[in-house]
């Protein structure tokens, strides 16, 4: 499968629902594959949510680390 490209800019109000439609088939396929492997739907969905949350937290943590690094650089420049 190929994920369709977005048709709207990030600021467009329909962008989020467009993204949901773009990934929905993959999510349903993953859910079906996991059920076939023997997992229960409730634990699969909980695992998917946890993985998504962890990725979101890691993304925010990376941004925080990047900001902290830039602040340290600026502070070092200001001391010199």
N, C-alpha and C positions, 0 to 999 in steps of 0.2 A: 504494500500500500504506500501511497505517496500522500503526505499531508498537504492539503491545499494551501496556497499562499493567501495571506490576508488581502482583502479588498479595500479595507478602510485604514486610515491612519490611527495611531495609538489613541488619539484624543476623541475618536468617533464613538458615540454612545452604543453602537451595535458591535463594536470590536470584540468585546468579551463573549457575547453569545455566538459570534462567528467562530471564535477560537474553540468554544465548547463543541460546536458542530464539527469542526475540523478534526478534533481528537476523539470524538465519541466512538467512531468505529473501532479505533485501536483499543480503547478502554474496554469496549464490549468483547472484542476478540481476546484480549488478555484475560478478562473475566471468564469467558468460555473455556479457554485453554487451561486455566487454573482449576475450574470445576472438573474438567475432564481428567486432570491429574489427581483429583481426589480431595481438593480443598473445598471447604464450605463457603458459600457466597458471603456470609457475614464476616468471616475471618479474612477473606480476600479483600473485601471493600475496606475493612479496618486497616489492613496492611497497606493498601493503596493510599489511603488517607495519610497514614503515618509516613510513608515514603515521600509523598507530596509535601507534607509539613516539614520533614527533615530537609528536603531540598530547598524549600522556601527559607527556612532558618539559616541554612548554610549560605544561601545567596546573600541574605541580609548581614550575616556575620562577615562575609567577604567584603561587603561594602563598608562595614564598620572598620575592619582592619585597614582597608585602603584609605579611608578618611583619617584614621589615626596615624598612619604612615605619612600622609601628606602634611598633617598638622605638625608632626615631629620635624619634618624637613623645614617647614616654615619657621618653627621655633628655633631651630638650629641656625638658620640663615639670619634671623633677627638678633641672635646672640653675637654673631660675628661682625 
